[in-house]
Amino acid sequence: MKSLNKVQLIGWLGKDPTIITTKNGSLMAVMRMATDIFIPQKEGPPQKLTTWHTVKIWRQKQVERLKDYLIKGSHVLVDGRVEYRTYDDKAGHKRYVTEIIADYYVDLDR
């Protein structure tokens, strides 16, 4: 049986992307991205619900290109997969992290 782990998001960057150089010299970009949905109400305007996502990009050429174009407020499409991981913090508490690992992105402002 096959499986699929695929996600596409369209939203806005909440801050400028962070570029990180790993121990082996590779570049990685980390972006905080917001998506909105609107929930109808019985009375009045719809309620806006914003979800924040952490997006990581590992593809070298895309990281090099995005640092010249993407800034806080950029409208972006991200295509990738969901990844879950856990770690123990300094106090010994288990922490859970959900991230989007992007295969590619599209700058919708351009």
C-alpha positions, 0 to 999 in steps of 0.5 A: 500500500502506498502512502502520501505526506504532502502539504501546500500552503499559501500565506504570508511570512511573519518575519524575514527568513533566517538563513543557517549554515550547518556544521557541514557547510550547507545552507538551510532557511527557516521561515515563519508563515501564517495562513488564515481561514474564515469561520462563518458566524451566526451574526456579524462578519466571519471570524479569522483564525490564523495558523502559524507554520515553521517552514524549512528549506534545505535545497541550496539553490532555493535558499540562496535565491530566497534570501534576495527576495523574501522578506516579512510580509511576502506572499508565498506558496510552499509545497512540501511535507509535514515532519514531526519530531520530539526532543527533551529540553534543558529541564528534561521535558519532552517537546513536540515540534511540527515543521513543514519541509519544503520541496519548493516555494513560489514568491507570489508577489513577483 
